[in-house]
Amino acid sequence: MSDDGGRVATGNGSIPNMDSNNATSESIARLQQEASIRKIRSKLEECKTHFMKDMQGKFACMIDDVIKEMQHNDLHLNEFKGLISDQHTEIWKNRPKAVQKEKGKRLGDKIFTARDSIFTCLYRVPHMKTIYHSFLVMLFMMVSHTAIHDYVTKGVLNFGQRTINNGMRGFWRGVGIWSVMQASVFLVYFGLKLWAQVRLTFRKNVPLRHLWDAVCLCLFVSFQLFFMAAATYAVIRLDLAFVAVASVLLEMTRMVMKMHAFVRTNGGRILDGKLKVDSEETASNELVRYPSLSQFTYYFFAPTFIYQDSYPRTSRIDWSFAIARLLEVVGVMFFMANIHERYIEPNFQNFGKEQITPGDLVVKLFSMILPGFLIFLSGFYCVLHAWLNFTAEVLRFSDRMYYKDWWTAHNYDSFYRNWNVVVHDWLYEYIYKDMFHYVFRGSKTASSITVFLVSAIIHEYILSTGLRFFLPVMFSFFGVLGVIVVFLTRKVNRTAGNLFLWFSLSLGNGLMVSLYAMESYARDNCPVNNDSWLNYFIPVILTCNGLK
């Protein structure tokens, strides 16, 4: 019994132990589950808190962006009224796509439309007008400083006219050269018309027509080469000073570019059978008549290098605007003359005579960074804003987009497109497109490099002829380094890119002005004994530098 009772007792005693263990396990599992739920809940609450903070931050940023956009639009509508237009939403684009589609033009064709220059629009804003006034005060103070300095030290009242007179020596002889060049340009007008008329007589004789085309093409190229060579010979033979030489050669370059554009446009029409040169009437609406002499003359004086039969015109001439721009040209000339007399001449006039250390030379070079950059900005404003707007106003030429906002560019690709729209249009239309379609067959890189080389060679040619020596600083900076930085800065950060643009422009122009000034004064102070033509290409600063 004891055994049975023990077994029963033992059995009866084991049941409550198992129940208690199960209950304990369930309670532990329940507690663990509740702890997990609380942990998950706390994590979710934490995520919710972070999510709400993030969303609040994003909503706050979105609200700030909307407010800034509204303020920006309000500023444009009220302060910068001239910068936008209801009729031309792409007014600052050089080739608006909407206008292209409307007019049926090919993609990439230049579109002319009535618009003011950016500075003209900005000057309507009182804040920007104040900056303009500050530059006028700067001009007045610099001219006054030069006048007082020369009067106290030399007893001569000089406002910068000494530099202007020296630079413009032979000005009237230059005017005579310009008159002959301008008269000879009309040979192209009559020559192209003669080519087209004679070509009509060879309609059925294809080989003879092709021979006539080849002969006329050779004559035109020969005429342009002779035109350039004769102008270069004349300015050297008549001993014109640097500014006079540069003015004549710039005009020569302008005429060559215009002749090329006129022949390229109308010659293409003749070859395509779209230009009518005989006196017979035709019912075809596709044919246009050969440009009249008045159209040709207007184009040759209009501030554009792209030929069209007609351009948008203003209804009247605003003489107050034209005179103000002409006075700006005169003011910039005196400003640059004073920069020469106050900075360039004192720094380098004794180069080659006095002994200087490499440290002194570095100081001289860096002291020219700001004056060199001011010359760069002054030249831009004088030519591309003041002079071209004066010309446009007198000729009632209403498309005044000669430059765009290059100062906001963050890479050199954008800078070169926006810096000089007038020349860029010609290079794009008559060099880049022809190279792209007919020479390099679709290579944008090769076509772009060709454009850079053509532009750099012309710039260096004008400087070398005017200075009477060959020092390829402009070609190296513009045609070599300029090409490299275009590819290096295409994907750079906007802020960093704009800072680099301004820094490199300041440094490059300062060094360029310094090197040309050093070579010029070195040739005056260390004249070459023999008359060999090689002296034109050998830099004198390599042997006449006065370095210790």
C-alpha positions as CSV (number, residue, x, y, z in Angstrom):
1,M,0.0,0.0,0.0
2,S,2.7,2.2,0.9
3,D,4.1,1.7,-2.5
4,D,0.8,2.4,-4.2
5,G,0.0,5.2,-1.9
6,G,3.4,6.6,-2.5
7,R,3.0,6.4,-6.3
8,V,-0.4,8.0,-6.0
9,A,0.9,10.6,-3.7
10,T,3.7,11.2,-5.9
11,G,1.4,11.3,-8.9
12,N,-1.0,13.6,-7.1
13,G,1.9,15.9,-6.1
14,S,3.4,16.2,-9.6
15,I,0.3,17.7,-11.3
16,P,0.3,21.0,-9.5
17,N,4.0,21.4,-10.1
18,M,3.5,21.1,-13.9
19,D,0.6,23.6,-13.8
20,S,2.7,26.1,-11.9
21,N,5.6,25.8,-14.4
22,N,3.3,26.3,-17.3
23,A,1.7,29.3,-15.7
24,T,5.1,30.7,-15.0
25,S,6.3,30.2,-18.6
26,E,3.1,31.8,-19.9
27,S,3.5,34.8,-17.6
28,I,7.1,35.2,-18.6
29,A,6.2,35.0,-22.3
30,R,3.4,37.4,-21.8
31,L,5.7,39.8,-20.0
32,Q,8.3,39.5,-22.8
33,Q,5.6,40.1,-25.4
34,E,4.4,43.1,-23.6
35,A,7.9,44.4,-23.3
36,S,8.5,43.8,-27.0
37,I,5.2,45.6,-27.8
38,R,6.3,48.5,-25.5
39,K,9.7,48.6,-27.2
40,I,8.1,48.6,-30.7
41,R,5.6,51.2,-29.6
42,S,8.4,53.4,-28.3
43,K,10.3,52.9,-31.5
44,L,7.2,53.8,-33.5
45,E,6.6,56.9,-31.3
46,E,10.3,57.9,-31.9
47,C,9.9,57.4,-35.6
48,K,6.7,59.3,-35.6
49,T,8.4,62.2,-33.7
50,H,11.4,62.2,-36.2
51,F,9.0,61.9,-39.2
52,M,6.9,64.8,-37.9
53,K,9.9,67.0,-37.3
54,D,11.3,66.1,-40.8
55,M,7.9,66.8,-42.4
56,Q,7.6,70.1,-40.5
57,G,11.1,71.1,-41.7
58,K,10.3,70.1,-45.2
59,F,7.0,72.0,-45.1
60,A,8.8,75.0,-43.7
61,C,11.4,74.9,-46.5
62,M,8.6,74.6,-49.1
63,I,6.8,77.6,-47.6
64,D,10.1,79.6,-47.6
65,D,10.7,78.6,-51.2
66,V,7.2,79.7,-52.2
67,I,7.6,83.0,-50.4
68,K,11.0,83.6,-52.0
69,E,9.6,82.8,-55.4
70,M,6.7,85.2,-54.9
71,Q,9.2,87.9,-53.8
72,H,11.4,87.1,-56.8
73,N,8.4,87.4,-59.2
74,D,7.3,90.6,-57.5
75,L,10.8,92.0,-57.8
76,H,10.8,91.2,-61.5
77,L,7.3,92.6,-62.1
78,N,7.9,95.8,-60.2
79,E,11.7,96.5,-60.0
80,F,13.1,94.7,-63.1
81,K,10.3,95.5,-65.5
82,G,12.6,95.4,-68.5
83,L,14.0,91.9,-67.8
84,I,10.8,90.0,-68.7
85,S,8.1,90.4,-71.3
86,D,4.7,89.0,-71.7
87,Q,5.2,88.8,-75.5
88,H,8.7,87.3,-75.5
89,T,9.1,84.8,-72.6
90,E,12.5,83.7,-74.0
91,I,13.7,87.2,-74.8
92,W,17.2,86.6,-73.5
93,K,17.7,83.5,-75.6
94,N,19.7,84.0,-78.7
95,R,17.7,81.4,-80.8
96,P,14.2,81.1,-79.2
97,K,12.7,77.7,-80.1
98,A,9.1,79.0,-80.1
99,V,10.0,81.7,-82.6
100,Q,11.9,79.2,-84.7
101,K,8.8,77.0,-84.9
102,E,6.5,79.9,-85.6
103,K,8.7,81.3,-88.4
104,G,9.6,77.9,-89.9
105,K,13.4,78.5,-89.3
106,R,15.9,75.8,-89.0
107,L,17.1,74.9,-85.5
108,G,20.0,77.1,-84.6
109,D,19.2,80.0,-86.9
110,K,19.7,83.4,-85.4
111,I,16.5,85.2,-84.5
112,F,16.3,89.0,-84.3
113,T,13.8,90.6,-82.1
114,A,13.3,94.0,-80.5
115,R,15.0,94.0,-77.0
116,D,17.2,96.2,-74.9
117,S,20.7,95.4,-73.6
118,I,20.7,93.9,-70.1
119,F,22.5,97.0,-68.6
120,T,19.9,99.3,-70.2
121,C,17.2,97.3,-68.4
122,L,19.2,97.2,-65.1
123,Y,19.7,100.9,-65.1
124,R,16.0,101.4,-64.8
125,V,16.3,100.0,-61.3
126,P,17.3,102.7,-58.7
127,H,19.6,100.2,-56.9
128,M,21.6,99.3,-60.0
129,K,21.6,102.9,-61.1
130,T,23.4,103.7,-57.9
131,I,26.2,101.3,-58.7
132,Y,26.5,103.0,-62.1
133,H,26.8,106.4,-60.3
134,S,29.5,104.9,-58.1
135,F,31.6,104.0,-61.2
136,L,31.1,107.6,-62.5
137,V,32.5,108.9,-59.2
138,M,35.4,106.4,-59.5
139,L,36.2,107.8,-62.9
140,F,36.0,111.4,-61.7
141,M,38.3,110.6,-58.7
142,M,40.9,108.8,-60.9
143,V,41.0,111.6,-63.5
144,S,41.3,114.1,-60.7
145,H,44.1,112.2,-59.1
146,T,46.1,112.1,-62.3
147,A,45.5,115.8,-62.9
148,I,46.6,116.8,-59.4
149,H,49.6,114.4,-59.3
150,D,51.0,115.7,-62.6
151,Y,50.3,119.3,-61.7
152,V,52.1,119.1,-58.4
153,T,55.0,117.0,-59.6
154,K,55.5,118.2,-63.1
155,G,53.6,121.5,-63.3
156,V,51.5,120.2,-66.1
157,L,47.7,119.7,-66.0
158,N,47.1,116.3,-67.4
159,F,43.8,114.4,-67.5
160,G,45.1,111.4,-69.4
161,Q,45.2,113.2,-72.7
162,R,48.9,112.5,-73.0
163,T,48.3,108.8,-73.2
164,I,45.4,109.2,-75.6
165,N,47.4,111.5,-77.9
166,N,50.3,109.0,-78.0
167,G,48.1,106.0,-78.6
168,M,46.1,107.8,-81.3
169,R,49.1,109.1,-83.3
170,G,48.3,108.9,-86.9
171,F,44.5,108.9,-86.3
172,W,43.6,110.8,-89.5
173,R,45.8,108.6,-91.6
174,G,43.9,105.7,-90.1
175,V,40.6,107.4,-91.1
176,G,42.0,107.5,-94.7
177,I,42.8,103.8,-94.6
178,W,39.4,103.0,-93.3
179,S,37.7,105.1,-96.1
180,V,39.6,103.2,-98.8
181,M,38.7,99.8,-97.1
182,Q,35.0,100.8,-96.8
183,A,34.9,101.8,-100.5
184,S,36.5,98.6,-101.7
185,V,34.0,96.5,-99.8
186,F,31.3,97.4,-102.4
187,L,33.3,95.4,-104.9
188,V,32.0,92.3,-103.2
189,Y,28.4,93.4,-103.6
190,F,28.8,94.0,-107.4
191,G,31.1,91.0,-107.8
192,L,28.7,88.5,-106.3
193,K,25.9,89.9,-108.4
194,L,28.0,89.6,-111.5
195,W,28.9,85.9,-110.6
196,A,25.2,85.1,-110.3
197,Q,24.2,86.8,-113.6
198,V,27.0,85.1,-115.6
199,R,26.2,81.8,-113.9
200,L,22.7,82.0,-115.4
201,T,24.1,81.9,-118.9
202,F,25.8,78.6,-118.1
203,R,22.6,76.8,-117.2
204,K,23.0,74.1,-119.8
205,N,26.8,73.9,-119.6
206,V,27.5,72.3,-116.2
207,P,31.3,72.0,-116.5
208,L,31.7,75.6,-117.6
209,R,29.4,76.7,-114.7
210,H,31.5,74.7,-112.2
211,L,34.7,76.3,-113.6
212,W,33.1,79.8,-113.3
213,D,32.2,79.0,-109.7
214,A,35.7,77.9,-108.9
215,V,37.3,80.9,-110.5
216,C,35.0,83.3,-108.6
217,L,35.6,81.5,-105.3
218,C,39.3,81.9,-105.8
219,L,38.9,85.6,-106.7
220,F,36.9,86.2,-103.5
221,V,39.4,84.4,-101.3
222,S,42.3,86.3,-102.9
223,F,40.5,89.6,-102.5
224,Q,40.0,89.0,-98.8
225,L,43.6,88.0,-98.3
226,F,44.8,91.0,-100.3
227,F,42.4,93.2,-98.3
228,M,43.9,92.0,-95.0
229,A,47.5,92.3,-96.2
230,A,47.0,95.8,-97.7
231,A,45.5,97.1,-94.5
232,T,48.3,95.6,-92.4
233,Y,51.0,97.0,-94.7
234,A,49.3,100.5,-94.6
235,V,49.2,100.8,-90.8
236,I,52.8,99.7,-90.5
237,R,54.0,101.8,-93.4
238,L,52.2,105.0,-92.2
239,D,53.6,104.4,-88.6
240,L,50.3,104.5,-86.7
241,A,50.4,104.2,-82.9
242,F,48.9,101.2,-81.1
243,V,45.4,102.4,-80.5
244,A,45.1,103.7,-84.1
245,V,46.5,100.4,-85.5
246,A,44.1,98.3,-83.3
247,S,41.1,100.5,-84.4
248,V,41.9,100.1,-88.1
249,L,42.6,96.3,-87.9
250,L,39.4,95.8,-85.8
251,E,37.5,97.6,-88.6
252,M,39.3,95.5,-91.2
253,T,38.3,92.3,-89.3
254,R,34.7,93.5,-89.0
255,M,34.6,94.1,-92.8
256,V,36.1,90.7,-93.6
257,M,33.5,89.0,-91.3
258,K,30.7,90.9,-92.9
259,M,31.9,90.2,-96.5
260,H,32.1,86.5,-95.6
261,A,28.6,86.5,-94.1
262,F,27.1,88.3,-97.0
263,V,28.7,86.0,-99.6
264,R,28.0,82.9,-97.5
265,T,24.3,83.7,-97.2
266,N,23.5,85.0,-100.7
267,G,26.0,82.6,-102.4
268,G,24.1,79.7,-100.8
269,R,20.8,81.1,-102.0
270,I,22.2,81.4,-105.5
271,L,23.6,77.8,-105.5
272,D,20.2,76.6,-104.2
273,G,18.3,78.5,-106.9
274,K,16.5,80.6,-104.4
275,L,17.9,84.1,-105.3
276,K,16.6,86.1,-108.3
277,V,19.2,88.3,-110.0
278,D,17.8,88.9,-113.4
279,S,15.1,91.4,-114.3
280,E,12.4,89.0,-115.3
281,E,9.4,88.6,-113.1
282,T,8.5,85.2,-111.7
283,A,5.4,83.8,-110.1
284,S,7.4,81.6,-107.6
285,N,7.0,82.7,-104.0
286,E,10.2,80.9,-103.0
287,L,12.5,83.2,-104.9
288,V,13.8,86.4,-103.3
289,R,15.5,89.3,-105.2
290,Y,19.2,90.1,-104.9
291,P,19.7,92.5,-102.0
292,S,19.5,96.1,-102.9
293,L,22.5,98.4,-102.4
294,S,20.7,100.1,-99.5
295,Q,20.2,96.8,-97.8
296,F,23.9,95.9,-98.3
297,T,25.0,99.3,-96.9
298,Y,22.7,99.1,-93.9
299,Y,24.0,95.7,-93.1
300,F,27.6,96.8,-93.2
301,F,27.1,99.5,-90.6
302,A,24.5,97.6,-88.5
303,P,25.8,96.2,-85.1
304,T,25.5,92.6,-86.2
305,F,27.6,90.1,-88.2
306,I,24.7,87.9,-89.2
307,Y,23.3,88.9,-92.6
308,Q,19.5,89.2,-93.1
309,D,17.6,91.1,-95.7
310,S,15.8,93.1,-93.0
311,Y,16.1,93.7,-89.3
312,P,13.7,94.9,-86.6
313,R,13.8,98.7,-86.4
314,T,12.8,101.3,-83.8
315,S,10.3,104.0,-84.8
316,R,12.6,106.9,-83.9
317,I,16.1,107.8,-82.7
318,D,16.4,108.7,-79.0
319,W,19.2,111.2,-79.3
320,S,19.6,111.7,-75.6
321,F,20.3,107.9,-75.2
322,A,22.7,108.0,-78.2
323,I,24.7,110.9,-76.8
324,A,24.8,109.4,-73.4
325,R,26.4,106.2,-74.8
326,L,28.9,108.2,-76.9
327,L,29.9,110.2,-73.7
328,E,30.4,106.8,-72.0
329,V,32.8,105.8,-74.8
330,V,34.8,109.0,-74.2
331,G,34.7,108.5,-70.4
332,V,36.0,104.9,-70.7
333,M,38.9,106.1,-72.9
334,F,40.0,108.6,-70.3
335,F,39.5,105.9,-67.5
336,M,41.8,103.5,-69.3
337,A,44.3,106.2,-70.1
338,N,44.5,107.0,-66.4
339,I,45.0,103.4,-65.5
340,H,47.9,103.3,-67.9
341,E,49.5,106.5,-66.4
342,R,48.9,105.6,-62.8
343,Y,49.7,101.8,-62.9
344,I,51.2,100.4,-66.1
345,E,53.7,103.2,-66.8
346,P,55.1,103.6,-63.3
347,N,55.5,99.8,-62.9
348,F,57.2,99.0,-66.2
349,Q,58.6,102.1,-67.9
350,N,62.1,101.4,-66.6
351,F,62.0,97.7,-67.2
352,G,65.4,96.7,-68.5
353,K,67.1,99.8,-67.2
354,E,67.0,99.2,-63.5
355,Q,68.0,96.1,-61.6
356,I,65.1,94.3,-59.9
357,T,64.9,91.1,-57.9
358,P,62.6,88.2,-58.7
359,G,60.6,89.2,-55.7
360,D,60.2,92.8,-57.0
361,L,59.0,91.3,-60.3
362,V,56.4,89.2,-58.6
363,V,55.2,92.2,-56.7
364,K,54.9,94.2,-59.9
365,L,52.9,91.4,-61.6
366,F,50.5,91.0,-58.8
367,S,50.0,94.8,-58.5
368,M,48.7,94.7,-62.0
369,I,45.9,92.2,-61.4
370,L,43.3,94.8,-60.4
371,P,44.3,97.4,-63.1
372,G,44.4,94.6,-65.8
373,F,41.0,93.4,-64.7
374,L,39.6,97.0,-64.8
375,I,40.9,97.3,-68.4
376,F,39.1,94.1,-69.3
377,L,35.8,95.3,-67.8
378,S,36.2,98.8,-69.3
379,G,36.9,97.4,-72.7
380,F,33.8,95.2,-72.5
381,Y,31.6,98.1,-71.4
382,C,33.0,100.5,-73.9
383,V,32.7,98.3,-77.0
384,L,29.8,95.9,-76.3
385,H,27.5,98.2,-74.5
386,A,28.3,101.9,-75.1
387,W,29.5,101.9,-78.7
388,L,27.2,99.2,-80.1
389,N,24.2,100.8,-78.4
390,F,25.2,104.2,-79.8
391,T,25.5,102.7,-83.3
392,A,22.2,100.8,-82.9
393,E,20.3,103.9,-81.7
394,V,21.6,106.0,-84.6
395,L,20.7,103.3,-87.1
396,R,17.4,102.4,-85.3
397,F,18.5,98.8,-84.9
398,S,16.2,97.4,-82.2
399,D,17.9,94.1,-81.3
400,R,20.4,95.2,-78.6
401,M,21.4,91.8,-77.2
402,Y,25.2,92.2,-77.7
403,Y,26.0,90.3,-74.5
404,K,24.2,88.3,-71.9
405,D,24.8,87.8,-68.2
406,W,28.3,86.4,-68.5
407,W,29.1,87.6,-65.0
408,T,26.8,84.9,-63.5
409,A,28.5,82.0,-65.5
410,H,29.9,79.2,-63.5
411,N,32.0,77.7,-66.4
412,Y,33.9,79.0,-69.3
413,D,31.6,77.3,-71.8
414,S,28.8,79.6,-70.7
415,F,31.2,82.6,-70.4
416,Y,32.3,82.4,-74.0
417,R,28.8,82.1,-75.2
418,N,27.5,85.1,-73.3
419,W,30.5,87.4,-73.2
420,N,30.3,88.6,-76.8
421,V,27.1,87.5,-78.5
422,V,27.8,89.5,-81.7
423,V,31.1,87.7,-82.5
424,H,29.8,84.4,-81.1
425,D,26.8,84.5,-83.5
426,W,29.2,84.8,-86.5
427,L,31.6,82.1,-85.3
428,Y,28.7,79.8,-84.6
429,E,26.8,80.5,-87.9
430,Y,29.7,80.6,-90.4
431,I,32.6,78.6,-88.7
432,Y,31.2,76.1,-86.3
433,K,28.2,75.0,-88.4
434,D,30.2,74.7,-91.6
435,M,32.9,72.8,-89.8
436,F,30.3,70.6,-88.1
437,H,28.4,69.8,-91.3
438,Y,31.0,69.7,-94.0
439,V,34.5,69.3,-92.6
440,F,34.5,67.3,-89.4
441,R,31.1,65.6,-90.1
442,G,29.4,65.8,-86.7
443,S,32.4,66.3,-84.4
444,K,31.4,69.0,-81.9
445,T,34.8,69.0,-80.2
446,A,36.8,69.5,-83.4
447,S,34.4,72.2,-84.6
448,S,34.7,74.0,-81.2
449,I,38.5,73.9,-81.2
450,T,38.5,75.3,-84.7
451,V,36.4,78.2,-83.5
452,F,38.8,78.9,-80.6
453,L,41.8,78.8,-82.9
454,V,40.3,81.2,-85.4
455,S,39.3,83.6,-82.7
456,A,42.7,83.4,-80.9
457,I,44.7,83.9,-84.1
458,I,42.7,87.0,-85.0
459,H,43.1,88.5,-81.5
460,E,46.9,87.7,-81.5
461,Y,47.3,89.1,-85.0
462,I,45.8,92.5,-84.1
463,L,47.8,92.8,-80.9
464,S,51.1,91.7,-82.6
465,T,50.6,94.2,-85.4
466,G,49.8,97.0,-83.1
467,L,52.6,96.4,-80.7
468,R,55.1,95.6,-83.4
469,F,56.2,92.3,-81.8
470,F,55.0,88.7,-81.5
471,L,54.5,87.5,-78.0
472,P,51.7,84.9,-78.1
473,V,50.3,85.6,-74.6
474,M,46.8,86.1,-75.8
475,F,46.9,83.0,-78.0
476,S,48.3,80.9,-75.1
477,F,45.7,82.2,-72.6
478,F,42.7,82.1,-75.0
479,G,43.5,79.5,-77.6
480,V,45.2,76.9,-75.3
481,L,44.2,77.5,-71.7
482,G,40.8,78.8,-72.7
483,V,40.0,75.5,-74.5
484,I,41.3,73.4,-71.6
485,V,39.2,75.2,-68.9
486,V,36.1,74.9,-71.1
487,F,36.2,71.1,-70.7
488,L,37.4,71.2,-67.1
489,T,34.7,73.5,-65.7
490,R,31.6,72.1,-67.4
491,K,30.4,70.1,-64.4
492,V,31.8,72.2,-61.6
493,N,29.7,73.5,-58.7
494,R,27.9,76.8,-59.5
495,T,29.4,78.8,-56.6
496,A,32.9,77.4,-56.9
497,G,32.7,77.7,-60.7
498,N,31.7,81.4,-60.6
499,L,34.4,82.2,-58.0
500,F,37.0,80.4,-60.2
501,L,35.8,82.3,-63.3
502,W,36.2,85.7,-61.6
503,F,39.6,84.8,-60.1
504,S,41.0,83.4,-63.3
505,L,39.8,86.4,-65.4
506,S,41.4,88.8,-62.9
507,L,44.7,86.9,-62.7
508,G,44.8,86.2,-66.5
509,N,44.1,89.7,-67.6
510,G,46.6,91.1,-65.1
511,L,49.3,88.8,-66.3
512,M,48.5,89.5,-69.9
513,V,48.7,93.3,-69.5
514,S,51.9,93.0,-67.5
515,L,53.7,90.7,-70.0
516,Y,52.8,92.9,-73.0
517,A,53.8,96.0,-71.1
518,M,57.1,94.5,-70.1
519,E,58.0,93.5,-73.6
520,S,56.9,96.8,-75.0
521,Y,59.1,98.9,-72.6
522,A,61.9,96.4,-72.8
523,R,62.1,97.0,-76.6
524,D,62.2,100.8,-76.0
525,N,64.9,100.5,-73.3
526,C,67.0,97.8,-75.0
527,P,66.8,98.5,-78.7
528,V,67.9,95.6,-81.0
529,N,71.0,96.5,-83.1
530,N,70.2,94.6,-86.3
531,D,67.2,94.8,-88.5
532,S,66.6,91.1,-88.9
533,W,62.9,90.1,-89.3
534,L,63.5,87.4,-86.6
535,N,63.6,90.2,-84.0
536,Y,59.9,90.5,-84.4
537,F,59.5,87.0,-83.0
538,I,62.2,86.9,-80.4
539,P,61.1,88.3,-77.0
540,V,63.4,91.0,-75.7
541,I,62.4,90.4,-72.0
542,L,64.5,87.1,-72.2
543,T,67.7,89.2,-72.5
544,C,66.7,92.6,-71.3
545,N,65.1,92.1,-67.9
546,G,67.4,93.8,-65.4
547,L,67.0,91.0,-63.0
548,K,69.7,90.6,-60.3
